């Protein structure tokens, strides 16, 4: 497994966990009262964004374009 595949796999897992948590949160609106829910959503979203940026940069480097 290459490093990019590892990043992609981690991103996919984090995305699925985030989507699952959001699905559960939409069924129980009381969970939005908890600040930890907001923090967890932000952290997971930023993790996915960071990993996706790493994948894009790696693809650009492979294609010989400047990052």
C-alpha positions in Angstrom: 0.0 0.0 0.0 1.4 3.4 -0.9 1.3 6.4 1.3 -1.4 8.0 -0.8 -3.6 4.9 -0.5 -3.2 5.1 3.3 -4.2 8.7 3.3 -7.2 8.0 1.0 -8.3 5.1 3.2 -8.0 7.2 6.4 -10.0 10.0 4.7 -12.7 7.6 3.6 -13.0 6.2 7.1 -13.2 9.7 8.7 -15.7 10.8 6.1 -17.9 7.8 6.8 -17.7 8.3 10.5 -18.6 11.9 10.1 -21.6 11.2 7.9 -22.8 8.5 10.3 -22.5 10.9 13.2 -24.4 13.6 11.3 -27.1 11.1 10.4 -27.6 10.2 14.0 -27.5 13.8 15.0 -30.3 14.7 12.6 -32.5 12.1 14.3 -31.9 13.6 17.8 -31.8 17.4 17.7 -31.0 17.5 21.4 -27.4 16.4 20.7 -26.7 19.8 19.1 -26.9 21.3 22.6 -23.7 19.6 23.5 -20.6 21.7 22.5 -18.5 18.6 22.1 -20.7 17.6 19.1 -19.8 20.9 17.3 -16.1 20.4 18.2 -16.1 16.8 17.0 -17.7 17.8 13.7 -15.2 20.5 13.1 -12.2 18.3 13.9 -13.4 15.5 11.7 -14.2 17.9 8.8 -10.7 19.5 9.1 -9.1 16.1 9.2 -10.8 15.1 5.9 -9.9 18.5 4.4 -6.3 18.1 5.4 -6.0 14.6 4.0 -7.7 15.6 0.8 -5.2 18.5 0.4 -2.3 16.1 0.9 -3.7 13.8 -1.8 -4.1 16.7 -4.2 -0.6 17.9 -3.5 0.8 14.4 -4.1 -1.1 14.1 -7.4 0.2 17.5 -8.5 3.8 16.5 -7.6 3.4 13.3 -9.6 2.2 15.1 -12.6 5.2 17.5 -12.4 3.2 20.6 -11.6 4.3 23.0 -9.0 2.5 23.0 -5.7 
